[in-house]
Amino acid sequence: MITSRISSRSNRFGYPNIIVLIALTFVTVASISARPAIAQAASGGSKAALTGLQDAFIDIADEVEPTVVTISASKAVQEPDRETRPRNSRSAPRSVGTGTGLIVRKDGWILTNDHVVAGADRVTVRLHDGRDLPATVLRDPKSDLALVKIDISDSLPVARLGDSDKVHIGQWAIAIGSPYRFEGSLSVGVISSLLRRQEIDEAGFGSRGRLYPNMIQTDAAINPGNSGGPLCNISGEVIGINTAIQSPQSQGGSVGIGFAIPINTAKYVVSQLLSKGKVVYGFLGVSPTTVTARHAIALKVDSGALVFRDPTEGSPAAKAGLKAGDVIVAIAGKPVKSEIDLRTIVSQTPPSTVIAIKFVRDGSPSSTSAVLDKAEDEPLSNGSISTTKPSLGFEVEKLTDKLADDVRIPKNTPGVFVKAIDPNSSAADDDDLIEGSVILRINDQATPNIEAYNKAISMLKSGDQVRVSYLRAERNEGPVRRFTVLTAY
């Protein structure tokens, strides 16, 4: 509701307000008669705009979702004593986590977060079409990025990578991933902020945790399991890799503050991992912070990276004569406007390179040079990733008379007993196939014993869709023959 008040004061055009009121009244009467047509046109225009935006989101889902995968990473844990294990439990205990990945090359290279696969001895990738495939890993703990490789003959769809340097606050942001294992989940928000510095504690990653000097902040819903998945712009280009959320400790879910690693950072890491198998970073040895507007006047600079403490003795920066209070304004011939510029230029310059440094000390410009060292490697906490022969996701053993009695299956059943099921396999997704089932047939081969079962399994390839016939006792019906299709991995 709009209310007006007549005043004796003149308006900004110099006319008495009463005249303006009369004129507005005339316009209002005229507009009332035209209101249905205007409202109809406005309504049609708004609907068309919303439909166009909706179509853009649909196009993004259609293009990007096939390039997004679910990653399951697991490791063996110390098996508890039999006395403390649940009765009738035969599962080999494993710790399992899930995350998201993004296909970046059609031959099976997938980008994800390092923390998704760190410490795992088994990594499995589930493609958009439901196939589960084993994977090997190349890690870069320093950037919290990793590449996962699957062996596949198909030509996979590849995500389009954008330019994170062109991202602006307020632009649309679309996250796609597998939060809580809800695969292919899409959420929408905006870019909330840029250049966010985060230092996140993580068990097994040293006392200082992981440092993220340059994060994209978004309010698109990001939850556990989204890690490693894409953050896209309205054109469907990937501009970041979803990595972390800010959340109350008691909640652990999205509160609208999520962080993504810029895709330009990821591009450099990917190129290094593919060409060298690891990322080698240059090291200068300074502790920088961005010069703020409040500090600029006192430091007599417009911008730059402030060295806020003396470099470590023996470091390239110390040898070059840099000290606390210096403001680095250019390095290797490139301008330095912030801490991010300095870190990016140094880290992406090969060790042993001689770099020119321009800096301001006590208001006076100066210059020096330094020979970069190699940054220390972060420890890799995991051993080699298992690349054993294809599996259907369960472990079997001979069906003895005692086992048959335990699960109420006839003693003479020609099959093998399911001893344990891998929780990150397609077998675990089949609610009817449980431990204690008896496998009768793999594809067209009967499996009356362990030797026949192993022979049937040996003929499989990763990604094969496998027909499995099995027997399972029902509570009220007794043994019932069942059928399912599983993915070999």
Buried (B, 14 or more C-beta within 10 A) or exposed (E): EEEEEEEEEEEEEEEBBEEBBEEEEEEEEEEEEEEEEEEEEEEEEEEEEEEEEEEBBEEBBEBBBBBBBBBBBBBEEEEEEEEEEEEEEBBEEBEBBBBBBBBBBEBBBBBBBBBBBBBBBBBBBBBBEEBBBBBBBBBBBBBBBBBBBBBBEEEBBBBEBBEBEEBEEEEBBBBBBBBEBEBBBBBBBEBBEBBBEBEBEEEEBEEEEBEBBBBBBBBBBBBBBBBBBBBBBBEBBBBBBBBBBBBEEEEEEBEBBBBBBBBBBBBBBBEBBBEEEEBEBBBBBBBBBBBEEEBBEEBEBEBBBBBEEBBEEEBBBBBBBBBEBBBBBBBBEEEBBBBBBBBBBBBBBEBEEEBEBBBBBEEEEEEBEBEBBEBEEBEBEBEEBBEEEBBBBBBBBEBEEEBBEBBEBBEEBBBBBBBBBBBBBBBBBBEEBBBBBBBBBBEEEBBBBBEBBEEBBEEBEBBBEBEBBBBBBEEEEEBEEBEBEBBBB
